[in-house]
Structure formats: structure tokens, C-alpha cells
């Protein structure tokens, strides 16, 4: 039986999922970019670029990137759309890495980074032309509340773009899950020195409601149109939810 995504936590401690997620990303921040690109063989870059191409058709002027981490998607959005981007994340250590990256690219006038909670966004209603989240909604303590907040701050008739892991189906499924559950966590532990962070990743992906289930959740949240695109045999999926 699939676990409730809200019950899957990084450290299985008594503290809230939100607090554990913040601690986890603070712990792995220095090695995050290295591990992320190495373990995905940079396929994640192609996925982000696909999301940006989809968003570009909306011609956004101001974009919110939630769970921005070290800013990879925020940077891709700015480069692909020329929009001003606000990046928001729970983890200050991840943001610090992103701030340095953005300064080196001379994008600090176009991209601002701030600490904040996706489930209590510090922005007014109908503020942004687009909202994006890459690999972050799995980590929400309350998925519906977080999605409702994304919907609240995006303008009417504009869209929220969510890039998230899903599950490989068909004959490749078992091979991918072996890599995901055994090889990836072993490399993650070795490099990041965090014993749980890269075990939490496959656990949270297994519990996440992908595809039609996620589409239904987004519809139930109040989005009037939801569509999704599978990427790389279903390893990841982009959801476009229009307010």
C-alpha cells in the first residue's frame, strides 16, 4: 500500500515534515548541485528547459519560483523568458548557494531570492504571471494547502508549472527503481554525508500521486484546466495548471 506523501519525512523524527525538509536541505546544500547533475546525468537540465519553453508562450513579466533551492530553475526562467523572477525556499543554506550563483551570472537585478514557506506565501493574491516549482511539491507538509497557495498568487487565466518526479512504467520500471532505491542513495550518502537525504528521495517519489491522480488533485484545488506531459519514459512529469 502506498504511503501518504505527508507522512514520508527525511529523518522519521518527531519534528514536523517542514522542519525536517529544511534541515535536510541545509545539510546537503554544499554538495547539492554536484550530486543533482551527476546523479541525473544532467537530464534535469533538459526537463527544466522544457518547462521554460512551455512557460514562454505566456510571455510572463514576473515569475515566482517556489522551492527554488540553489536557483537552477529561476535562472533558466530568466534566461528563457527575460522575466523578473522571485525565488523562494525554506532552506537558507540552499538559498545562499543560489545567491552566489546568481551574482556570478550578474543576474541579481533580475532574480531575487528569499526565505519563505510555500504553504504560507508572503505575496498578495493574483500577483504573478506564472508560478513554477521543480521537485518541490513532494516536500510540502500539506500538499493541498501548498497547491492552493500557488493558485492564490498566480493571476487569473495564468498558469502554475510543476516539474516533479513520477514513476517509470513498463519494462524499464524495475531497472530504474533498482537504480533509484539502491545506487542513487549509496552515492548520495557517500558524497553528501547525510544518511537519509537520498533515501528520502525514492521514498517520497514512491508516495507521490503522479499523473492522473495529481491532475485530479490540482483540479480539486480549483484550477480550471490541468494538463501534463511525461518526460524521459515517465521519470518526471510537467503539470500545467491554469487558474
LOKOLLUM-319574 format. One record per residue (C-alpha): residue number from 1; x, y, z. Coordinates in pm, whole numbers, plus 32768, in hexadecimal, padded with zeros to 4 digits. Layout:
<recs>
[rec NUM, [X, Y, Z]];
...
</recs>
This chain:
<recs>
[rec 1, [8000, 8000, 8000]];
[rec 2, [8086, 8158, 7FA1]];
[rec 3, [80D8, 823D, 80C4]];
[rec 4, [8038, 8392, 80EF]];
[rec 5, [8136, 848B, 8061]];
[rec 6, [8105, 856F, 8190]];
[rec 7, [8179, 8453, 8274]];
[rec 8, [82C0, 8416, 81B5]];
[rec 9, [83CE, 84E2, 8260]];
[rec 10, [8549, 84FB, 823D]];
[rec 11, [85AD, 8497, 839E]];
[rec 12, [8478, 83E8, 8430]];
[rec 13, [8497, 84C2, 8566]];
[rec 14, [8387, 855F, 863D]];
[rec 15, [83BA, 86B9, 85A2]];
[rec 16, [82DB, 8732, 8485]];
[rec 17, [831B, 86CB, 831E]];
[rec 18, [835A, 8839, 82CB]];
[rec 19, [846B, 8854, 83D2]];
[rec 20, [850C, 870D, 8362]];
[rec 21, [850C, 8778, 81F4]];
[rec 22, [85AF, 88C3, 8251]];
[rec 23, [86BB, 880E, 831C]];
[rec 24, [86FA, 8713, 8205]];
[rec 25, [8733, 881B, 80FB]];
[rec 26, [8808, 88EC, 81E5]];
[rec 27, [88DF, 87B4, 821B]];
[rec 28, [890E, 8758, 80AB]];
[rec 29, [891C, 88BA, 8017]];
[rec 30, [8A99, 88C5, 7FDE]];
[rec 31, [8A92, 8785, 7F0B]];
[rec 32, [8932, 87A6, 7E7D]];
[rec 33, [8983, 8829, 7D20]];
[rec 34, [8AA0, 8734, 7CEE]];
[rec 35, [89CC, 860B, 7D53]];
[rec 36, [8892, 867E, 7CA3]];
[rec 37, [8934, 869F, 7B4D]];
[rec 38, [8A12, 856B, 7B73]];
[rec 39, [88FD, 8481, 7BE7]];
[rec 40, [880C, 84F6, 7AD7]];
[rec 41, [891E, 8502, 79CC]];
[rec 42, [88A4, 8668, 7994]];
[rec 43, [8757, 85F0, 7909]];
[rec 44, [86BC, 86D8, 7A0D]];
[rec 45, [8743, 87FF, 7944]];
[rec 46, [867C, 878B, 7813]];
[rec 47, [8544, 8766, 78E9]];
[rec 48, [8563, 88C9, 7970]];
[rec 49, [859A, 8952, 7813]];
[rec 50, [845D, 88A0, 779F]];
[rec 51, [8398, 8946, 78B7]];
[rec 52, [8427, 8A9B, 7859]];
[rec 53, [83C5, 8A6C, 76EB]];
[rec 54, [8262, 8A20, 775A]];
[rec 55, [825C, 8B51, 783D]];
[rec 56, [82ED, 8C34, 7731]];
[rec 57, [81A6, 8C28, 766C]];
[rec 58, [8102, 8CE6, 778F]];
[rec 59, [81FE, 8E06, 7763]];
[rec 60, [8221, 8E36, 78DE]];
[rec 61, [82B1, 8F78, 796E]];
[rec 62, [82CA, 8F03, 7AD7]];
[rec 63, [82F0, 8D97, 7B43]];
[rec 64, [82F6, 8CF3, 7C99]];
[rec 65, [83D3, 8BBD, 7CB7]];
[rec 66, [836F, 8AFC, 7DF0]];
[rec 67, [8460, 8A05, 7E93]];
[rec 68, [8568, 8AB0, 7DC2]];
[rec 69, [8689, 8A05, 7E75]];
[rec 70, [87D0, 8A7A, 7DDC]];
[rec 71, [8718, 8B33, 7CCA]];
[rec 72, [8744, 8A55, 7B98]];
[rec 73, [85DE, 8A7D, 7B20]];
[rec 74, [85D1, 8BF0, 7B7C]];
[rec 75, [8706, 8C2A, 7AA4]];
[rec 76, [8678, 8B5B, 7984]];
[rec 77, [852E, 8C1D, 7997]];
[rec 78, [85DF, 8D6E, 798C]];
[rec 79, [86B9, 8D06, 7868]];
[rec 80, [8598, 8C6E, 77A8]];
[rec 81, [848D, 8D77, 77E4]];
[rec 82, [854C, 8EB1, 7855]];
[rec 83, [8452, 8ECA, 7972]];
[rec 84, [84A6, 8F49, 7ACC]];
[rec 85, [84AE, 8E1C, 7BB4]];
[rec 86, [8477, 8DFA, 7D29]];
[rec 87, [850C, 8CBA, 7DB5]];
[rec 88, [8484, 8C3C, 7F02]];
[rec 89, [8500, 8B1A, 7FD7]];
[rec 90, [84F2, 8A94, 813C]];
[rec 91, [8669, 8A4F, 814A]];
[rec 92, [874C, 8B7B, 8181]];
[rec 93, [8880, 8AAA, 8130]];
[rec 94, [87F3, 8A4B, 7FDB]];
[rec 95, [8798, 8BB7, 7F9D]];
[rec 96, [88FA, 8C24, 7FF8]];
[rec 97, [8989, 8B41, 7EEA]];
[rec 98, [8889, 8BCA, 7DF3]];
[rec 99, [88D0, 8D35, 7E4C]];
[rec 100, [8A43, 8D03, 7E05]];
[rec 101, [89F2, 8C57, 7CBD]];
[rec 102, [890B, 8D70, 7C50]];
[rec 103, [8A0D, 8E7C, 7CA9]];
[rec 104, [8B17, 8DCC, 7BD8]];
[rec 105, [8A27, 8DD2, 7AB1]];
[rec 106, [89DB, 8F46, 7AEC]];
[rec 107, [886A, 8EF3, 7B0C]];
[rec 108, [8831, 8F83, 7C69]];
[rec 109, [876A, 90A7, 7BD8]];
[rec 110, [867E, 8FB4, 7B2D]];
[rec 111, [8668, 8E9B, 7C2E]];
[rec 112, [8627, 8ED2, 7DA0]];
[rec 113, [863B, 8DBB, 7E9F]];
[rec 114, [8583, 8DAB, 7FEA]];
[rec 115, [853F, 8CB7, 8103]];
[rec 116, [83D3, 8C52, 8123]];
[rec 117, [82CF, 8B42, 8146]];
[rec 118, [8216, 8AC2, 8012]];
[rec 119, [80E1, 8A81, 80E7]];
[rec 120, [80D5, 8BE8, 8167]];
[rec 121, [8152, 8CBB, 8045]];
[rec 122, [81A4, 8E26, 80A2]];
[rec 123, [8105, 8EB6, 7F68]];
[rec 124, [7FB8, 8F52, 7F10]];
[rec 125, [7EAE, 8EA1, 7E41]];
[rec 126, [7ECF, 8EA1, 7CC5]];
[rec 127, [8031, 8F2B, 7CCD]];
[rec 128, [80F9, 8E54, 7BD7]];
[rec 129, [80DE, 8E0E, 7A61]];
[rec 130, [8158, 8CAB, 7A9F]];
[rec 131, [81C1, 8BD0, 7BC3]];
[rec 132, [82B8, 8AAE, 7BAA]];
[rec 133, [8326, 8995, 7C91]];
[rec 134, [8431, 8896, 7C38]];
[rec 135, [844C, 8760, 7D13]];
[rec 136, [83B0, 8816, 7E39]];
[rec 137, [8242, 87B9, 7E62]];
[rec 138, [82A0, 865E, 7EE5]];
[rec 139, [8338, 8712, 800E]];
[rec 140, [8203, 87DB, 806B]];
[rec 141, [8184, 8784, 81C5]];
[rec 142, [801F, 87BA, 814C]];
[rec 143, [800C, 8782, 7FD3]];
[rec 144, [7EAF, 8816, 7FA1]];
[rec 145, [7F01, 894B, 806F]];
[rec 146, [8040, 8986, 7FAD]];
[rec 147, [7F93, 895D, 7E5D]];
[rec 148, [7E7D, 8A4A, 7ECC]];
[rec 149, [7F85, 8B4F, 7F21]];
[rec 150, [8026, 8B2C, 7DC9]];
[rec 151, [7ECF, 8B61, 7D2E]];
[rec 152, [7E86, 8C8D, 7E0D]];
[rec 153, [7FB8, 8D57, 7DA4]];
[rec 154, [7FA6, 8D15, 7C2C]];
[rec 155, [7ED0, 8DFD, 7B57]];
[rec 156, [7D80, 8D99, 7AC6]];
[rec 157, [7DA4, 8CD4, 7980]];
[rec 158, [7F17, 8C9E, 79C9]];
[rec 159, [7FC3, 8B57, 7A22]];
[rec 160, [8086, 8A9C, 7B28]];
[rec 161, [8196, 89B6, 7A9B]];
[rec 162, [8200, 888E, 7B71]];
[rec 163, [8326, 87AD, 7B16]];
[rec 164, [8329, 8679, 7BF1]];
[rec 165, [83A9, 8515, 7BF4]];
[rec 166, [82B0, 8407, 7B97]];
[rec 167, [82DD, 8293, 7B59]];
[rec 168, [836D, 81DF, 7A2D]];
[rec 169, [826C, 80E9, 79AE]];
[rec 170, [8297, 7FBE, 78C9]];
[rec 171, [83C8, 7EDF, 78A4]];
[rec 172, [84C0, 7FF0, 790C]];
[rec 173, [8410, 8021, 7A5A]];
[rec 174, [84C6, 7F16, 7B27]];
[rec 175, [861E, 7F80, 7AA7]];
[rec 176, [85DE, 80EC, 7AF8]];
[rec 177, [8555, 809C, 7C52]];
[rec 178, [868A, 7FCA, 7C9F]];
[rec 179, [8767, 80F5, 7C4A]];
[rec 180, [8683, 81E4, 7D04]];
[rec 181, [8668, 8114, 7E43]];
[rec 182, [87C8, 8081, 7E57]];
[rec 183, [88D5, 812F, 7D88]];
[rec 184, [885F, 8297, 7DA6]];
[rec 185, [8841, 8296, 7F26]];
[rec 186, [8997, 81F1, 7F49]];
[rec 187, [8A41, 8300, 7E78]];
[rec 188, [8978, 840E, 7F28]];
[rec 189, [89E2, 8394, 8081]];
[rec 190, [8B4D, 837C, 8018]];
[rec 191, [8B64, 84DC, 7F8C]];
[rec 192, [8A70, 85A0, 8064]];
[rec 193, [8AB7, 84EB, 81B1]];
[rec 194, [8940, 84F7, 81F8]];
[rec 195, [88C5, 8395, 822F]];
[rec 196, [8755, 83DC, 81F3]];
[rec 197, [8740, 84EB, 80E9]];
[rec 198, [8767, 8407, 7FBC]];
[rec 199, [8696, 82F1, 8056]];
[rec 200, [857D, 83EB, 808C]];
[rec 201, [8585, 843C, 7F17]];
[rec 202, [850B, 82E6, 7E98]];
[rec 203, [8423, 82C2, 7FC5]];
[rec 204, [8379, 840E, 7F79]];
[rec 205, [8367, 83C8, 7E02]];
[rec 206, [82C0, 8277, 7E47]];
[rec 207, [81BB, 8321, 7F20]];
[rec 208, [8176, 8445, 7E35]];
[rec 209, [8029, 8444, 7D75]];
[rec 210, [809F, 846D, 7C0E]];
[rec 211, [7FED, 847E, 7ABE]];
[rec 212, [7E71, 846E, 7AC8]];
[rec 213, [7E6B, 8474, 7C45]];
[rec 214, [7F33, 85B6, 7C50]];
[rec 215, [7E5B, 8647, 7B3B]];
[rec 216, [7D26, 85FF, 7C0E]];
[rec 217, [7DC0, 869E, 7D43]];
[rec 218, [7E11, 87D9, 7C7C]];
[rec 219, [7CAF, 87E3, 7BF1]];
[rec 220, [7C21, 87B6, 7D4F]];
[rec 221, [7CFB, 88DA, 7DC1]];
[rec 222, [7C3A, 89BA, 7CD4]];
[rec 223, [7D0B, 89CB, 7B98]];
[rec 224, [7C1E, 89DB, 7A6F]];
[rec 225, [7D05, 8928, 7979]];
[rec 226, [7E16, 882B, 79C4]];
[rec 227, [7EF5, 8775, 78CD]];
[rec 228, [8035, 86B1, 78F5]];
[rec 229, [815B, 8639, 7826]];
[rec 230, [822D, 8507, 7879]];
[rec 231, [83A5, 8528, 7851]];
[rec 232, [84B5, 8421, 7817]];
[rec 233, [83D6, 82E9, 7823]];
[rec 234, [8317, 8377, 794C]];
[rec 235, [843E, 83BE, 7A35]];
[rec 236, [83B1, 851C, 7A5B]];
[rec 237, [8272, 85D5, 79FD]];
[rec 238, [821D, 8742, 79BE]];
[rec 239, [80C3, 87B0, 7A30]];
[rec 240, [802D, 88F2, 79A7]];
[rec 241, [7F0B, 8969, 7A7D]];
[rec 242, [7E4F, 8A9E, 7A09]];
[rec 243, [7D8B, 8B7A, 7AFB]];
</recs>
